Amino acid sequence: MGIFCLALFVLLVALSACQAAETAPSPIPTSDEPQSLSIETKDTPAPETTPILDPVLPSDHDSPSPIPLPTEMIDYGIFWSTGFESGNLNDYFENQGEFIRQSTLASYAVVNDPVFNGRHAAALTIDTHSLASGRAAAAYLFYYNNPDAGWYSAWIFIPEDTQPLSWWNIWQWKSTYNGNSDQSVPMWILDLTSIPNQNNLQMKLVFRPDSNALKRAYANPSATINKGEWVHISTYYQKSMDTDGIVAVWLNGEEVYRVENVQTTETDNTLYWSINHYSETILPHPSTIYIDDVIISSERIEPSYRLP
Protein backbone atom coordinates (compact mmCIF):
# COMPACT_ATOMS: atom_id res chain seq x y z
CA MET A 1 0.00 0.00 0.00
CA GLY A 2 2.80 2.41 0.79
CA ILE A 3 4.55 1.71 -2.50
CA PHE A 4 1.31 2.05 -4.48
CA CYS A 5 0.40 5.40 -2.85
CA LEU A 6 3.88 6.71 -3.45
CA ALA A 7 3.70 5.78 -7.15
CA LEU A 8 0.27 7.39 -7.50
CA PHE A 9 1.50 10.59 -5.86
CA VAL A 10 4.48 10.82 -8.22
CA LEU A 11 2.18 10.32 -11.25
CA LEU A 12 -0.23 13.08 -10.17
CA VAL A 13 2.63 15.55 -9.60
CA ALA A 14 4.00 14.85 -13.10
CA LEU A 15 0.60 15.37 -14.79
CA SER A 16 0.07 18.65 -12.92
CA ALA A 17 3.48 19.92 -14.02
CA CYS A 18 2.72 19.18 -17.70
CA GLN A 19 -0.68 20.95 -17.58
CA ALA A 20 0.87 23.97 -15.90
CA ALA A 21 3.52 24.18 -18.61
CA GLU A 22 0.84 24.16 -21.40
CA THR A 23 -1.33 26.97 -19.85
CA ALA A 24 1.38 29.37 -18.69
CA PRO A 25 0.16 33.08 -19.22
CA SER A 26 1.73 35.44 -21.81
CA PRO A 27 4.10 38.06 -20.42
CA ILE A 28 2.33 41.24 -19.18
CA PRO A 29 2.68 44.03 -21.79
CA THR A 30 4.88 46.90 -20.74
CA SER A 31 4.40 50.56 -21.58
CA ASP A 32 6.91 50.15 -24.42
CA GLU A 33 4.97 47.30 -25.97
CA PRO A 34 1.27 48.28 -26.06
CA GLN A 35 -1.47 45.75 -26.55
CA SER A 36 -2.55 44.94 -30.08
CA LEU A 37 -5.84 46.89 -29.66
CA SER A 38 -3.91 50.05 -28.85
CA ILE A 39 -1.67 49.58 -31.88
CA GLU A 40 -4.71 49.13 -34.18
CA THR A 41 -6.36 52.24 -32.77
CA LYS A 42 -3.19 54.29 -33.35
CA ASP A 43 -2.58 53.19 -36.93
CA THR A 44 -6.20 52.97 -38.14
CA PRO A 45 -8.44 55.47 -36.35
CA ALA A 46 -12.04 54.50 -35.84
CA PRO A 47 -14.60 56.41 -38.00
CA GLU A 48 -15.92 59.64 -36.52
CA THR A 49 -19.44 59.62 -35.21
CA THR A 50 -21.61 61.82 -37.47
CA PRO A 51 -25.35 62.46 -37.82
CA ILE A 52 -27.09 60.10 -40.17
CA LEU A 53 -27.83 62.73 -42.84
CA ASP A 54 -24.35 64.28 -42.93
CA PRO A 55 -22.75 61.69 -45.23
CA VAL A 56 -25.51 62.34 -47.79
CA LEU A 57 -25.16 66.15 -47.97
CA PRO A 58 -21.90 67.95 -48.80
CA SER A 59 -20.43 70.10 -46.09
CA ASP A 60 -20.51 73.88 -46.29
CA HIS A 61 -16.84 73.88 -47.23
CA ASP A 62 -17.29 71.40 -50.07
CA SER A 63 -20.38 72.95 -51.70
CA PRO A 64 -19.87 75.66 -54.36
CA SER A 65 -21.04 79.21 -53.78
CA PRO A 66 -24.72 79.72 -54.66
CA ILE A 67 -25.25 80.79 -58.28
CA PRO A 68 -26.77 84.30 -58.34
CA LEU A 69 -30.33 84.42 -59.57
CA PRO A 70 -30.72 85.90 -63.05
CA THR A 71 -31.85 89.49 -63.01
CA GLU A 72 -35.16 88.47 -64.56
CA MET A 73 -36.05 86.80 -61.26
CA ILE A 74 -35.57 89.90 -59.10
CA ASP A 75 -38.87 91.42 -57.96
CA TYR A 76 -38.81 95.17 -58.47
CA GLY A 77 -42.57 95.50 -58.24
CA ILE A 78 -42.86 96.03 -61.99
CA PHE A 79 -46.42 96.70 -63.06
CA TRP A 80 -45.74 97.85 -66.62
CA SER A 81 -42.79 97.56 -68.99
CA THR A 82 -41.81 97.25 -72.62
CA GLY A 83 -38.66 96.29 -74.45
CA PHE A 84 -40.42 96.66 -77.84
CA GLU A 85 -39.79 92.96 -78.49
CA SER A 86 -43.17 92.65 -80.22
CA GLY A 87 -41.71 94.77 -83.01
CA ASN A 88 -44.34 97.50 -82.49
CA LEU A 89 -45.79 99.84 -79.86
CA ASN A 90 -48.60 97.54 -78.77
CA ASP A 91 -47.33 97.54 -75.18
CA TYR A 92 -48.20 101.24 -75.17
CA PHE A 93 -51.34 101.12 -77.30
CA GLU A 94 -52.93 98.29 -75.32
CA ASN A 95 -52.03 99.61 -71.85
CA GLN A 96 -53.17 103.23 -71.60
CA GLY A 97 -50.28 104.66 -73.58
CA GLU A 98 -49.79 106.17 -77.01
CA PHE A 99 -47.47 107.88 -79.46
CA ILE A 100 -48.17 111.57 -80.04
CA ARG A 101 -46.46 113.86 -82.51
CA GLN A 102 -46.20 117.62 -82.53
CA SER A 103 -45.66 118.81 -86.13
CA THR A 104 -45.70 116.55 -89.13
CA LEU A 105 -41.91 116.29 -88.90
CA ALA A 106 -42.05 113.80 -86.02
CA SER A 107 -42.25 110.02 -86.18
CA TYR A 108 -41.42 106.78 -84.43
CA ALA A 109 -40.07 103.40 -85.53
CA VAL A 110 -39.16 100.09 -83.90
CA VAL A 111 -35.61 99.21 -84.95
CA ASN A 112 -33.10 96.40 -84.48
CA ASP A 113 -30.04 98.66 -84.35
CA PRO A 114 -28.93 100.19 -82.05
CA VAL A 115 -30.46 97.98 -79.34
CA PHE A 116 -29.60 97.78 -75.67
CA ASN A 117 -31.36 94.54 -74.75
CA GLY A 118 -33.13 91.89 -76.82
CA ARG A 119 -33.79 92.39 -80.53
CA HIS A 120 -35.62 95.73 -80.72
CA ALA A 121 -35.63 99.31 -79.49
CA ALA A 122 -37.78 102.35 -80.27
CA ALA A 123 -36.57 105.31 -82.34
CA LEU A 124 -38.03 108.82 -81.98
CA THR A 125 -37.30 111.26 -84.82
CA ILE A 126 -37.91 114.99 -85.25
CA ASP A 127 -36.76 117.58 -87.79
CA THR A 128 -36.54 121.20 -86.67
CA HIS A 129 -34.94 122.53 -89.88
CA SER A 130 -38.01 124.13 -91.44
CA LEU A 131 -39.92 125.08 -88.29
CA ALA A 132 -41.16 128.63 -87.93
CA SER A 133 -39.54 130.71 -85.22
CA GLY A 134 -40.85 129.78 -81.78
CA ARG A 135 -42.29 126.48 -82.95
CA ALA A 136 -41.15 123.06 -81.76
CA ALA A 137 -41.25 119.49 -82.97
CA ALA A 138 -41.94 116.59 -80.63
CA ALA A 139 -42.24 112.82 -80.72
CA TYR A 140 -43.76 111.58 -77.44
CA LEU A 141 -44.25 108.12 -75.96
CA PHE A 142 -46.92 108.80 -73.31
CA TYR A 143 -48.10 106.53 -70.52
CA TYR A 144 -51.19 107.51 -68.50
CA ASN A 145 -51.85 104.81 -65.88
CA ASN A 146 -49.29 106.09 -63.38
CA PRO A 147 -49.02 105.30 -59.65
CA ASP A 148 -49.31 107.78 -56.81
CA ALA A 149 -45.62 107.13 -56.19
CA GLY A 150 -43.27 105.03 -58.26
CA TRP A 151 -40.09 104.59 -60.26
CA TYR A 152 -39.82 105.35 -63.99
CA SER A 153 -36.79 104.06 -65.87
CA ALA A 154 -35.45 103.56 -69.38
CA TRP A 155 -32.27 103.21 -71.41
CA ILE A 156 -31.55 106.00 -73.90
CA PHE A 157 -29.02 106.22 -76.73
CA ILE A 158 -28.13 109.64 -78.17
CA PRO A 159 -25.99 109.60 -81.35
CA GLU A 160 -22.69 111.46 -81.23
CA ASP A 161 -23.70 114.03 -83.85
CA THR A 162 -26.69 115.21 -81.80
CA GLN A 163 -26.44 118.88 -80.82
CA PRO A 164 -29.28 120.76 -79.12
CA LEU A 165 -29.13 124.47 -79.95
CA SER A 166 -31.92 125.42 -77.57
CA TRP A 167 -33.88 123.65 -74.84
CA TRP A 168 -34.37 119.91 -75.29
CA ASN A 169 -37.01 118.02 -73.29
CA ILE A 170 -36.40 114.24 -73.24
CA TRP A 171 -38.51 113.19 -70.20
CA GLN A 172 -41.50 114.79 -68.51
CA TRP A 173 -44.43 114.50 -66.16
CA LYS A 174 -47.51 116.52 -67.06
CA SER A 175 -50.75 117.30 -65.22
CA THR A 176 -54.04 119.08 -65.85
CA TYR A 177 -56.44 121.41 -64.05
CA ASN A 178 -59.58 119.72 -65.37
CA GLY A 179 -58.67 116.29 -66.75
CA ASN A 180 -58.45 117.63 -70.30
CA SER A 181 -55.14 116.36 -71.67
CA ASP A 182 -55.19 119.07 -74.34
CA GLN A 183 -54.71 121.56 -71.52
CA SER A 184 -52.00 119.67 -69.67
CA VAL A 185 -48.92 121.49 -68.44
CA PRO A 186 -45.40 120.14 -67.86
CA MET A 187 -44.75 119.87 -64.14
CA TRP A 188 -41.19 118.49 -64.11
CA ILE A 189 -38.89 117.70 -67.04
CA LEU A 190 -35.36 116.49 -67.79
CA ASP A 191 -33.66 118.96 -70.12
CA LEU A 192 -30.38 118.31 -71.97
CA THR A 193 -27.98 121.01 -73.15
CA SER A 194 -24.66 120.89 -74.95
CA ILE A 195 -21.38 121.32 -73.07
CA PRO A 196 -18.82 123.28 -75.13
CA ASN A 197 -15.89 121.21 -76.43
CA GLN A 198 -17.18 118.03 -74.84
CA ASN A 199 -18.87 114.91 -76.13
CA ASN A 200 -21.47 114.85 -73.39
CA LEU A 201 -24.62 116.69 -72.40
CA GLN A 202 -25.68 118.42 -69.21
CA MET A 203 -28.89 117.08 -67.70
CA LYS A 204 -31.03 119.56 -65.74
CA LEU A 205 -34.15 118.98 -63.68
CA VAL A 206 -36.68 121.73 -64.32
CA PHE A 207 -39.99 122.64 -62.65
CA ARG A 208 -42.70 124.25 -64.78
CA PRO A 209 -40.55 125.12 -67.81
CA ASP A 210 -43.62 126.63 -69.51
CA SER A 211 -43.95 129.42 -66.93
CA ASN A 212 -41.40 132.20 -66.51
CA ALA A 213 -42.92 133.05 -63.14
CA LEU A 214 -42.81 129.51 -61.72
CA LYS A 215 -39.85 127.97 -63.52
CA ARG A 216 -37.05 126.56 -61.38
CA ALA A 217 -34.03 124.72 -62.81
CA TYR A 218 -31.64 122.47 -60.90
CA ALA A 219 -28.16 121.78 -62.28
CA ASN A 220 -25.66 119.23 -61.01
CA PRO A 221 -22.27 119.22 -62.81
CA SER A 222 -22.02 115.44 -62.36
CA ALA A 223 -25.35 114.87 -64.13
CA THR A 224 -23.91 114.39 -67.60
CA ILE A 225 -24.89 112.02 -70.39
CA ASN A 226 -22.32 110.64 -72.80
CA LYS A 227 -23.32 110.66 -76.43
CA GLY A 228 -22.77 107.55 -78.49
CA GLU A 229 -23.54 105.07 -75.70
CA TRP A 230 -26.54 103.68 -73.85
CA VAL A 231 -27.28 105.45 -70.55
CA HIS A 232 -29.72 104.43 -67.83
CA ILE A 233 -32.15 106.94 -66.34
CA SER A 234 -34.22 105.99 -63.29
CA THR A 235 -36.51 108.52 -61.63
CA TYR A 236 -38.78 108.57 -58.60
CA TYR A 237 -41.97 110.63 -58.69
CA GLN A 238 -44.48 111.12 -55.88
CA LYS A 239 -47.74 112.83 -56.74
CA SER A 240 -48.78 115.89 -54.76
CA MET A 241 -51.23 118.71 -55.49
CA ASP A 242 -49.74 120.60 -52.55
CA THR A 243 -46.10 120.74 -51.51
CA ASP A 244 -45.24 117.28 -50.25
CA GLY A 245 -44.20 115.74 -53.55
CA ILE A 246 -40.81 114.19 -54.30
CA VAL A 247 -38.75 114.00 -57.50
CA ALA A 248 -35.46 112.09 -57.64
CA VAL A 249 -33.22 111.27 -60.60
CA TRP A 250 -30.62 108.51 -60.85
CA LEU A 251 -28.18 108.34 -63.75
CA ASN A 252 -26.34 105.07 -64.43
CA GLY A 253 -27.01 103.93 -60.88
CA GLU A 254 -26.02 107.16 -59.12
CA GLU A 255 -28.43 109.68 -57.61
CA VAL A 256 -27.91 113.10 -59.19
CA TYR A 257 -31.07 114.98 -58.14
CA ARG A 258 -33.53 114.86 -55.25
CA VAL A 259 -36.07 117.56 -54.49
CA GLU A 260 -38.65 117.17 -51.73
CA ASN A 261 -41.66 119.12 -50.46
CA VAL A 262 -42.62 120.27 -53.93
CA GLN A 263 -45.75 120.29 -56.06
CA THR A 264 -45.85 117.52 -58.65
CA THR A 265 -49.46 117.56 -59.96
CA GLU A 266 -52.11 120.15 -60.64
CA THR A 267 -55.43 120.51 -58.80
CA ASP A 268 -57.08 117.43 -60.33
CA ASN A 269 -54.09 115.20 -59.41
CA THR A 270 -53.74 113.78 -62.93
CA LEU A 271 -50.32 112.53 -63.99
CA TYR A 272 -49.05 111.78 -67.49
CA TRP A 273 -45.49 110.55 -68.12
CA SER A 274 -43.61 110.61 -71.38
CA ILE A 275 -40.19 109.88 -72.82
CA ASN A 276 -39.78 112.24 -75.74
CA HIS A 277 -37.66 113.96 -78.35
CA TYR A 278 -38.89 117.57 -78.08
CA SER A 279 -37.05 120.73 -79.10
CA GLU A 280 -37.17 123.94 -81.09
CA THR A 281 -33.70 123.60 -82.61
CA ILE A 282 -31.57 120.49 -82.68
CA LEU A 283 -29.00 119.02 -85.09
CA PRO A 284 -28.77 117.05 -87.28
CA HIS A 285 -31.79 117.30 -89.58
CA PRO A 286 -33.52 114.97 -88.94
CA SER A 287 -32.48 113.98 -85.41
CA THR A 288 -33.18 110.56 -83.87
CA ILE A 289 -32.79 109.13 -80.37
CA TYR A 290 -33.30 105.52 -79.26
CA ILE A 291 -35.09 104.02 -76.24
CA ASP A 292 -35.14 100.53 -74.72
CA ASP A 293 -36.38 98.66 -71.60
CA VAL A 294 -38.97 101.18 -70.38
CA ILE A 295 -40.26 100.27 -66.90
CA ILE A 296 -42.63 101.59 -64.25
CA SER A 297 -42.11 99.92 -60.86
CA SER A 298 -42.45 100.27 -57.11
CA GLU A 299 -38.70 99.88 -56.54
CA ARG A 300 -35.72 101.44 -58.26
CA ILE A 301 -34.48 99.46 -61.26
CA GLU A 302 -30.75 98.78 -61.14
CA PRO A 303 -28.74 99.31 -64.35
CA SER A 304 -27.78 95.60 -64.19
CA TYR A 305 -31.41 94.57 -64.71
CA ARG A 306 -32.58 93.30 -68.11
CA LEU A 307 -36.16 92.71 -69.15
CA PRO A 308 -36.76 89.05 -70.11
C-alpha positions in Angstrom: 0.0 0.0 0.0 2.8 2.4 0.8 4.5 1.7 -2.5 1.3 2.0 -4.5 0.4 5.4 -2.8 3.9 6.7 -3.5 3.7 5.8 -7.1 0.3 7.4 -7.5 1.5 10.6 -5.9 4.5 10.8 -8.2 2.2 10.3 -11.3 -0.2 13.1 -10.2 2.6 15.6 -9.6 4.0 14.9 -13.1 0.6 15.4 -14.8 0.1 18.6 -12.9 3.5 19.9 -14.0 2.7 19.2 -17.7 -0.7 21.0 -17.6 0.9 24.0 -15.9 3.5 24.2 -18.6 0.8 24.2 -21.4 -1.3 27.0 -19.9 1.4 29.4 -18.7 0.2 33.1 -19.2 1.7 35.4 -21.8 4.1 38.1 -20.4 2.3 41.2 -19.2 2.7 44.0 -21.8 4.9 46.9 -20.7 4.4 50.6 -21.6 6.9 50.2 -24.4 5.0 47.3 -26.0 1.3 48.3 -26.1 -1.5 45.7 -26.5 -2.5 44.9 -30.1 -5.8 46.9 -29.7 -3.9 50.0 -28.9 -1.7 49.6 -31.9 -4.7 49.1 -34.2 -6.4 52.2 -32.8 -3.2 54.3 -33.3 -2.6 53.2 -36.9 -6.2 53.0 -38.1 -8.4 55.5 -36.3 -12.0 54.5 -35.8 -14.6 56.4 -38.0 -15.9 59.6 -36.5 -19.4 59.6 -35.2 -21.6 61.8 -37.5 -25.4 62.5 -37.8 -27.1 60.1 -40.2 -27.8 62.7 -42.8 -24.3 64.3 -42.9 -22.7 61.7 -45.2 -25.5 62.3 -47.8 -25.2 66.1 -48.0 -21.9 67.9 -48.8 -20.4 70.1 -46.1 -20.5 73.9 -46.3 -16.8 73.9 -47.2 -17.3 71.4 -50.1 -20.4 72.9 -51.7 -19.9 75.7 -54.4 -21.0 79.2 -53.8 -24.7 79.7 -54.7 -25.2 80.8 -58.3 -26.8 84.3 -58.3 -30.3 84.4 -59.6 -30.7 85.9 -63.1 -31.9 89.5 -63.0 -35.2 88.5 -64.6 -36.0 86.8 -61.3 -35.6 89.9 -59.1 -38.9 91.4 -58.0 -38.8 95.2 -58.5 -42.6 95.5 -58.2 -42.9 96.0 -62.0 -46.4 96.7 -63.1 -45.7 97.8 -66.6 -42.8 97.6 -69.0 -41.8 97.3 -72.6 -38.7 96.3 -74.4 -40.4 96.7 -77.8 -39.8 93.0 -78.5 -43.2 92.6 -80.2 -41.7 94.8 -83.0 -44.3 97.5 -82.5 -45.8 99.8 -79.9 -48.6 97.5 -78.8 -47.3 97.5 -75.2 -48.2 101.2 -75.2 -51.3 101.1 -77.3 -52.9 98.3 -75.3 -52.0 99.6 -71.8 -53.2 103.2 -71.6 -50.3 104.7 -73.6 -49.8 106.2 -77.0 -47.5 107.9 -79.5 -48.2 111.6 -80.0 -46.5 113.9 -82.5 -46.2 117.6 -82.5 -45.7 118.8 -86.1 -45.7 116.5 -89.1 -41.9 116.3 -88.9 -42.0 113.8 -86.0 -42.2 110.0 -86.2 -41.4 106.8 -84.4 -40.1 103.4 -85.5 -39.2 100.1 -83.9 -35.6 99.2 -84.9 -33.1 96.4 -84.5 -30.0 98.7 -84.3 -28.9 100.2 -82.0 -30.5 98.0 -79.3 -29.6 97.8 -75.7 -31.4 94.5 -74.8 -33.1 91.9 -76.8 -33.8 92.4 -80.5 -35.6 95.7 -80.7 -35.6 99.3 -79.5 -37.8 102.3 -80.3 -36.6 105.3 -82.3 -38.0 108.8 -82.0 -37.3 111.3 -84.8 -37.9 115.0 -85.2 -36.8 117.6 -87.8 -36.5 121.2 -86.7 -34.9 122.5 -89.9 -38.0 124.1 -91.4 -39.9 125.1 -88.3 -41.2 128.6 -87.9 -39.5 130.7 -85.2 -40.8 129.8 -81.8 -42.3 126.5 -83.0 -41.2 123.1 -81.8 -41.2 119.5 -83.0 -41.9 116.6 -80.6 -42.2 112.8 -80.7 -43.8 111.6 -77.4 -44.2 108.1 -76.0 -46.9 108.8 -73.3 -48.1 106.5 -70.5 -51.2 107.5 -68.5 -51.8 104.8 -65.9 -49.3 106.1 -63.4 -49.0 105.3 -59.7 -49.3 107.8 -56.8 -45.6 107.1 -56.2 -43.3 105.0 -58.3 -40.1 104.6 -60.3 -39.8 105.3 -64.0 -36.8 104.1 -65.9 -35.4 103.6 -69.4 -32.3 103.2 -71.4 -31.5 106.0 -73.9 -29.0 106.2 -76.7 -28.1 109.6 -78.2 -26.0 109.6 -81.3 -22.7 111.5 -81.2 -23.7 114.0 -83.9 -26.7 115.2 -81.8 -26.4 118.9 -80.8 -29.3 120.8 -79.1 -29.1 124.5 -80.0 -31.9 125.4 -77.6 -33.9 123.6 -74.8 -34.4 119.9 -75.3 -37.0 118.0 -73.3 -36.4 114.2 -73.2 -38.5 113.2 -70.2 -41.5 114.8 -68.5 -44.4 114.5 -66.2 -47.5 116.5 -67.1 -50.8 117.3 -65.2 -54.0 119.1 -65.8 -56.4 121.4 -64.0 -59.6 119.7 -65.4 -58.7 116.3 -66.8 -58.5 117.6 -70.3 -55.1 116.4 -71.7 -55.2 119.1 -74.3 -54.7 121.6 -71.5 -52.0 119.7 -69.7 -48.9 121.5 -68.4 -45.4 120.1 -67.9 -44.7 119.9 -64.1 -41.2 118.5 -64.1 -38.9 117.7 -67.0 -35.4 116.5 -67.8 -33.7 119.0 -70.1 -30.4 118.3 -72.0 -28.0 121.0 -73.1 -24.7 120.9 -75.0 -21.4 121.3 -73.1 -18.8 123.3 -75.1 -15.9 121.2 -76.4 -17.2 118.0 -74.8 -18.9 114.9 -76.1 -21.5 114.8 -73.4 -24.6 116.7 -72.4 -25.7 118.4 -69.2 -28.9 117.1 -67.7 -31.0 119.6 -65.7 -34.1 119.0 -63.7 -36.7 121.7 -64.3 -40.0 122.6 -62.7 -42.7 124.2 -64.8 -40.5 125.1 -67.8 -43.6 126.6 -69.5 -43.9 129.4 -66.9 -41.4 132.2 -66.5 -42.9 133.1 -63.1 -42.8 129.5 -61.7 -39.9 128.0 -63.5 -37.0 126.6 -61.4 -34.0 124.7 -62.8 -31.6 122.5 -60.9 -28.2 121.8 -62.3 -25.7 119.2 -61.0 -22.3 119.2 -62.8 -22.0 115.4 -62.4 -25.4 114.9 -64.1 -23.9 114.4 -67.6 -24.9 112.0 -70.4 -22.3 110.6 -72.8 -23.3 110.7 -76.4 -22.8 107.5 -78.5 -23.5 105.1 -75.7 -26.5 103.7 -73.8 -27.3 105.4 -70.6 -29.7 104.4 -67.8 -32.2 106.9 -66.3 -34.2 106.0 -63.3 -36.5 108.5 -61.6 -38.8 108.6 -58.6 -42.0 110.6 -58.7 -44.5 111.1 -55.9 -47.7 112.8 -56.7 -48.8 115.9 -54.8 -51.2 118.7 -55.5 -49.7 120.6 -52.6 -46.1 120.7 -51.5 -45.2 117.3 -50.2 -44.2 115.7 -53.6 -40.8 114.2 -54.3 -38.7 114.0 -57.5 -35.5 112.1 -57.6 -33.2 111.3 -60.6 -30.6 108.5 -60.9 -28.2 108.3 -63.8 -26.3 105.1 -64.4 -27.0 103.9 -60.9 -26.0 107.2 -59.1 -28.4 109.7 -57.6 -27.9 113.1 -59.2 -31.1 115.0 -58.1 -33.5 114.9 -55.3 -36.1 117.6 -54.5 -38.7 117.2 -51.7 -41.7 119.1 -50.5 -42.6 120.3 -53.9 -45.8 120.3 -56.1 -45.9 117.5 -58.7 -49.5 117.6 -60.0 -52.1 120.1 -60.6 -55.4 120.5 -58.8 -57.1 117.4 -60.3 -54.1 115.2 -59.4 -53.7 113.8 -62.9 -50.3 112.5 -64.0 -49.0 111.8 -67.5 -45.5 110.5 -68.1 -43.6 110.6 -71.4 -40.2 109.9 -72.8 -39.8 112.2 -75.7 -37.7 114.0 -78.4 -38.9 117.6 -78.1 -37.0 120.7 -79.1 -37.2 123.9 -81.1 -33.7 123.6 -82.6 -31.6 120.5 -82.7 -29.0 119.0 -85.1 -28.8 117.1 -87.3 -31.8 117.3 -89.6 -33.5 115.0 -88.9 -32.5 114.0 -85.4 -33.2 110.6 -83.9 -32.8 109.1 -80.4 -33.3 105.5 -79.3 -35.1 104.0 -76.2 -35.1 100.5 -74.7 -36.4 98.7 -71.6 -39.0 101.2 -70.4 -40.3 100.3 -66.9 -42.6 101.6 -64.2 -42.1 99.9 -60.9 -42.5 100.3 -57.1 -38.7 99.9 -56.5 -35.7 101.4 -58.3 -34.5 99.5 -61.3 -30.7 98.8 -61.1 -28.7 99.3 -64.3 -27.8 95.6 -64.2 -31.4 94.6 -64.7 -32.6 93.3 -68.1 -36.2 92.7 -69.1 -36.8 89.0 -70.1 
